[in-house]
Structures are given as C-alpha cells and as structure tokens.
Amino acid sequence: MRVLGVNAIYHDPSAALVVDGEVVAAAEEERFSRRKKGKRPVPFAAWELPELAMRWCLAEAGLEPGDIDAVAYSFDPALTKPADELGLHDPWDHLRITYAQRAPGFIATALPGLDPAAVQYVPHHVAHAASAALASPHRSSSVLVLDGRGERASHLSGRYQEGKLEILAQQELPHSLGLVYESLTEHLGFLRSSDEYKVMALASYGKPRFLEELREVIRATDDGGFQAEAPDWSRWAPPRSADATLSEESWRGPHADLACSVQQRLEEVLVDLATWIHAQTGDRVLTMAGGTALNCVANSRIYRESPFEEVWVQPAAGDAGTALGAALQVTADGGQVPDPMPGADLGREWSDDELAAWLRSAAVPFTTPDDLGDEVAEILSRNGVIAWFDGRSEFGPRALGHRSLLAHPGHAKNLERLNDVKGREQFRPVAPMVLLEDAAEIFHDGPMPSPYMLFVHRVDPAWRDRIPAAVHVDGTARIQTVDPARQVRLGATLEAFRARTGLPVVINTSLNTAGRPMVDDPRDALELFGSAPVDALVLGPHLVRRAQMFGGVAGDSR
C-alpha cells in the first residue's frame, strides 16, 4: 500500500510517504520554499498545500500521483464545531474548515493524475498519536498527545496495541495547554505558534514566583483531562513589544520569572496526565507527540517522575509530524502494522559526485580528504566553526548531524559566538553532541541513548568546566548521542576530536541563520557559507576551507 501523508491545515506544512509499511520519505515545505515554518497558522493560509514536499516524496520513490493508493490528510473537518461553540475567538475559523472540506480537490489539482477520492481524512490528534506510537520501535505503548488545538480538542491520551488505537481521554477546547503556552509566548514579545522554544530557554533564567497562583488556574482533572485557559498575564509581568530588545536584565526579571512559573506548571500537569494514563494501561512505554512534546524540559520531568520506564518522543513531534502519522494510521487501518521510522534523516540527499559537481559549478576550491574526520577535528580543536552537511536532511526542527553548525565546547565564548553567527538571542543555549559510549559518564538523569535531542540531562559537575559552552544556565544540556555505526562521518569526527582534546563532545546548532529555514540543499549550504563567519564547510566527503575560498579565516583558527 502506497500512502502519501499531508499536513496543511495549521502550520509546518509537510508531506510523508509510507510504502508497504516502510517510511520512505518525509519533509517540510519550508525546506523547499525557503519560507520559515512554511506559512503562518491563520485560516486564510489553510488552503496552502506542501506541493513541493509532496512532489519530492513521490519522486524520491519513483512514483506518479496515479500510483498512490491513498492520501492521508491530517485533519477531519467532519469533527469540527464553530469556533464560538468551542469558546475560541477565531472569527475566520469557518474558512479553515471550508478549505479542509475541499482539500481532496486542491490536492488532486496539485498532483495531476490523482483521484480526489483517494484522499482520506485522519483526525488531527489521531495523526499525532500515530506519529508517535506507530513510528516508535514499540509494538505496544501508551500515547500522550498535546498541542494547541485540533478539530475540537487539544489533547489525546490513549493506547496502541498492534496498530490499533484505544482512546482513553480527550480534552475539548477551549482548555488547551498548548494555547496557554502560545499566549504566553506572544505576551513575552515572541512570535506565537513559532517561538515557544524561546520561552522554554528563557524560563531557566527565572524563578517560579507565580507558581502557586498558576496552580489555581491550570490543573489536571480526575478524568484524564485538565483545565487550562490563558489568564491575564499582565497581573504578573507587563507585555513586551515584539520590537523590544530583550536585554540581559530582562532575562532575570519578571518576564523570566513568569516563563519559569508557567514552564514548571506545565511540567507538573504533564506528569499528572502521564501518571493517569499509566494507571489505566500499566504499560512500560509512553510515546509522545504534539507540539508540546518538543518541550524537552517537560519530557525529562515525565521520564524522571512518571511511572513509565521508557518515554519515546517522535522527532518531528509538531504538526509537521502529522503527515507521517496520518500515512502510518491509514497504513495500519489497511491491515498492515507499519515498521518503525528508521530515523529522523528522511529528507533529501545528494551523492558524493553530485556534491562535487555543485562545488565545481560554483567555482569553489575544495578537497576530498582521506581522513575527513581528523581534518575537521583539527579545525575544531583550533576553535574553528564548521558548517556540516552530510546525508539526508532531518525531518523536524532539530539539527541532528546532517545540517549542523559545530564548534568546540571547551570555550565558554563559543555559545555567544554561535548565537552571533546565527543572529539570535544570547539567552538561548546550544546543544552538545556526545559519543554514545561516553554519554553516561558526562550526562545524567535522562534517557540513554538520546538520539533526537528531545530530553535534557544534568551535566556532571566534574565536566561543567571542561565543556562550558554546552552547559545551560541551570546546569543541564539538551544532548544528542551519536552512534558512529549509524552516523559514520560524524562519529569519526567526534572520535578524532576526542583523541585531540580529550573531549568526546562538540556543540551543535542548526545550519541556518535567524529567520531562515534550516539548510537543505547544497545551494543553501554554499549561500550560508558565503555569508556567515564560519571557518569550513563539510559537504559530504568534501571540505571547503574559508582560507582557500576567501583568502582569510572567519574565527580564531589561524
């Protein structure tokens, strides 16, 4: 069975392809269109489809639109209610519903040869749930989904067994932990439905001064749901203008305290919800998706404090992942339990020869070293910054060693340096990549392995001064464990860096600059390298040094 999954209704438009139960491809539209987040999540944009991502998925498998057995659309307009009946102020929501009702025709127009009757609607939170449980390596698990909203709910708790979902609880709107967090994001001067991760980072600089008051308005209920409507945030901190500069003083003032208080209350309620699910199922494993599952601090609280032995979070847990989940669910409904997703590297890739052709076409001098890992490690050890492009691009928001910026973790100033390269706020941390075999010595109180950067770990005190750029203000780090058997070039680079420095860690952030999507194709990589102060570009097995290309170096690697 050939199933194309499509996410288009809210934000992060994406497509995924599942063939005979195997995840073949998945990508977000922003990687092709170069428009951050693909589009804004407003009703007027609900008709916009991930046309480029859909076409690429089919081309990757050598398929034509007429070859597809089903298109799984991750929203079911038949389940909706008018926004005012849901307690939401969204006067144009009916437009979103109309677009969803007409999606089969829109998709068939975008993919000539497709029968509109092939389009099947999958409820939004079912698509999220499938993206977690059916993509995970576990045939049976509990599942927890939380986001801003779906058709009429903001949450699903359930259980998957051999591809079948049993729904245990759903929380109807207007109560939504995701919408509460979005509202806070906007109050703090960030972009709603986009910058929630900045609130999580800012929270580490504050104190939970308002936690007791928040416990009165945001709380779990005995039926597996919760009460959560955004309060008047101004009672605790004045609103920030989106144009206002967030000074270092603001990092530790009432805005940070409010972020900290809401973050901690969110964590507490999520632990309560997970504990309730476990009381119903007794399962060993909890799988998670929905935008809230990208909150790695909350995920770690669930891992540490809930009764579940294992917590698995799907790496594209936001709405992008519903394209994958919808395709997996339709596959399961067709009688085939899908295979687990093979990893987050589900996007585009180029052969070594194709990458060399890109470099020659751009008249860029390069080498193809016999020992690429050692040469890159030498640059890193001299405090150079590396733009790293290798293999298939990542599906989801995390850079996991396929489209990354890498630097030395032993220099505290490298946090500020990477944030300057990317043009982003200085309170935001970067993430350490660590060799899997060394991870447990350095990082504690979190799951191992942790390949998708979706949990925070406490940094061992003996290592904090050795890798200061990797340590957040609260003494934690959002790690990615690297298995050299799976990521050969990256693993070899980490091993060579360890041999040179004694550190099995490098710091990593996504390969992009502020306001732009992550680099996806070689042209994107060359454009970034030409405009950002990095010292070298790795393009597959090929190495470009700034000194050779521009006659000078960008950083301290002289």
C-alpha positions, 0 to 999 in steps of 0.5 A, spaced: 500 500 500 502 506 497 500 512 502 502 519 501 501 523 508 499 531 508 499 536 513 496 543 511 491 545 515 495 549 521 502 550 520 509 546 518 506 544 512 509 537 510 508 531 506 510 523 508 510 517 504 509 510 507 510 504 502 508 497 504 509 499 511 516 502 510 517 510 511 520 512 505 520 519 505 518 525 509 519 533 509 517 540 510 515 545 505 519 550 508 525 546 506 523 547 499 520 554 499 525 557 503 519 560 507 520 559 515 515 554 518 512 554 511 506 559 512 503 562 518 497 558 522 491 563 520 485 560 516 486 564 510 493 560 509 489 553 510 488 552 503 496 552 502 498 545 500 506 542 501 506 541 493 513 541 493 514 536 499 509 532 496 512 532 489 519 530 492 516 524 496 513 521 490 519 522 486 524 520 491 520 513 490 519 513 483 512 514 483 506 518 479 500 521 483 496 515 479 500 510 483 498 512 490 493 508 493 491 513 498 492 520 501 492 521 508 490 528 510 491 530 517 485 533 519 477 531 519 473 537 518 467 532 519 469 533 527 469 540 527 464 545 531 464 553 530 469 556 533 464 560 538 461 553 540 468 551 542 469 558 546 475 560 541 475 567 538 477 565 531 472 569 527 475 566 520 475 559 523 469 557 518 474 558 512 479 553 515 474 548 515 471 550 508 478 549 505 479 542 509 472 540 506 475 541 499 482 539 500 481 532 496 480 537 490 486 542 491 490 536 492 488 532 486 489 539 482 496 539 485 498 532 483 495 531 476 493 524 475 490 523 482 483 521 484 480 526 489 477 520 492 483 517 494 484 522 499 482 520 506 481 524 512 485 522 519 483 526 525 488 531 527 490 528 534 489 521 531 495 523 526 499 525 532 498 519 536 500 515 530 506 519 529 508 517 535 506 510 537 506 507 530 513 510 528 516 508 535 520 501 535 514 499 540 509 494 538 505 496 544 505 503 548 501 508 551 500 515 547 500 522 550 498 527 545 498 535 546 498 541 542 494 547 541 488 545 538 485 540 533 478 539 530 475 540 537 480 538 542 487 539 544 489 533 547 489 525 546 491 520 551 490 513 549 493 506 547 496 502 541 496 495 541 498 492 534 496 498 530 490 499 533 488 505 537 484 505 544 482 512 546 482 513 553 481 521 554 480 527 550 480 534 552 475 539 548 477 546 547 477 551 549 482 548 555 488 547 551 495 547 554 498 548 548 494 555 547 496 557 554 503 556 552 502 560 545 499 566 549 504 566 553 509 566 548 506 572 544 505 576 551 513 575 552 514 579 545 515 572 541 512 570 535 506 565 537 505 558 534 513 559 532 517 561 538 515 557 544 522 554 544 524 561 546 520 561 552 522 554 554 530 557 554 528 563 557 524 560 563 531 557 566 533 564 567 527 565 572 524 563 578 517 560 579 514 566 583 507 565 580 507 558 581 502 557 586 497 562 583 498 558 576 496 552 580 489 555 581 488 556 574 491 550 570 490 543 573 489 536 571 482 533 572 480 526 575 478 524 568 484 524 564 483 531 562 485 538 565 483 545 565 487 550 562 485 557 559 490 563 558 489 568 564 491 575 564 498 575 564 499 582 565 497 581 573 504 578 573 509 581 568 507 587 563 507 585 555 513 586 551 513 589 544 515 584 539 520 590 537 523 590 544 530 588 545 530 583 550 536 585 554 540 581 559 536 584 565 530 582 562 532 575 562 532 575 570 526 579 571 519 578 571 518 576 564 523 570 566 520 569 572 513 568 569 516 563 563 519 559 569 512 559 573 508 557 567 514 552 564 514 548 571 506 548 571 506 545 565 511 540 567 507 538 573 500 537 569 504 533 564 506 528 569 499 528 572 496 526 565 502 521 564 501 518 571 493 517 569 494 514 563 499 509 566 494 507 571 489 505 566 494 501 561 500 499 566 504 499 560 512 500 560 512 505 554 509 512 553 510 515 546 509 522 545 507 527 540 504 534 539 507 540 539 508 540 546 512 534 546 518 538 543 518 541 550 524 537 552 524 540 559 517 537 560 519 530 557 525 529 562 520 531 568 515 525 565 521 520 564 524 522 571 517 522 575 512 518 571 511 511 572 513 509 565 520 506 564 521 508 557 518 515 554 519 515 546 518 522 543 517 522 535 522 527 532 518 531 528 513 531 534 509 538 531 504 538 526 509 537 521 509 530 524 502 529 522 503 527 515 507 521 517 502 519 522 496 520 518 500 515 512 502 510 518 494 510 521 491 509 514 497 504 513 495 500 519 487 501 518 489 497 511 491 491 515 498 492 515 502 494 522 507 499 519 515 498 521 518 503 525 521 510 522 528 508 521 530 515 523 529 522 523 534 523 516 528 522 511 529 528 507 533 529 501 540 527 499 545 528 494 551 523 492 558 524 493 559 526 485 553 530 485 556 534 491 562 535 487 559 537 481 555 543 485 562 545 488 565 545 481 559 549 478 560 554 483 567 555 482 569 553 489 576 550 491 575 544 495 578 537 497 576 530 498 580 528 504 582 521 506 581 522 513 575 527 513 574 526 520 581 528 523 581 534 518 575 537 521 577 535 528 583 539 527 579 545 525 575 544 531 580 543 536 583 550 533 576 553 535 574 553 528 566 553 526 564 548 521 558 548 517 556 540 516 552 537 511 552 530 510 546 525 508 539 526 508 536 532 511 532 531 518 525 531 518 523 536 524 526 542 527 532 539 530 539 539 527 541 532 528 548 531 524 546 532 517 545 540 517 549 542 523 553 548 525 559 545 530 564 548 534 568 546 540 565 546 547 571 547 551 570 555 550 565 558 554 565 564 548 563 559 543 555 559 545 555 567 544 559 566 538 554 561 535 548 565 537 552 571 533 553 567 527 546 565 527 543 572 529 539 570 535 538 571 542 544 570 547 539 567 552 538 561 548 543 555 549 546 550 544 546 543 544 552 538 545 553 532 541 556 526 545 559 519 543 554 514 545 559 510 549 561 516 553 554 519 554 553 516 561 559 518 564 558 526 562 550 526 562 545 524 567 538 523 569 535 522 562 534 517 557 540 513 554 541 513 548 538 520 546 538 520 539 533 526 537 535 531 542 528 531 545 530 530 553 535 534 557 540 531 562 544 534 568 551 535 566 556 532 571 559 537 575 566 534 574 565 536 566 561 543 567 568 546 566 571 542 561 565 543 556 562 550 558 559 552 552 554 546 552 552 547 559 545 551 560 544 556 565 541 551 570 546 546 569 543 541 564 544 540 556 539 538 551 544 532 548 544 528 542 548 521 542 551 519 536 552 512 534 558 512 529 555 505 526 549 509 524 552 516 523 559 514 520 562 521 518 560 524 524 562 519 529 569 519 526 569 526 527 567 526 534 572 520 535 578 524 532 576 530 536 576 526 542 583 523 541 585 531 540 582 534 546 580 529 550 573 531 549 568 526 546 563 532 545 562 538 540 556 543 540 551 543 535 546 548 532 542 548 526 545 550 519 541 556 518 541 563 520 535 567 524 529 567 520 531 562 515 529 555 514 534 550 516 539 548 510 537 543 505 540 543 499 547 544 497 545 551 494 543 553 501 549 550 504 554 554 499 549 561 500 550 560 508 557 559 507 558 565 503 555 569 508 556 567 515 563 567 519 564 560 519 571 557 518 569 550 513 564 547 510 563 539 510 559 537 504 559 530 504 566 527 503 568 534 501 571 540 505 571 547 503 576 551 507 574 559 508 582 560 507 582 557 500 575 560 498 576 567 501 583 568 502 582 569 510 579 565 516 572 567 519 574 565 527 580 564 531 583 558 527 589 561 524 
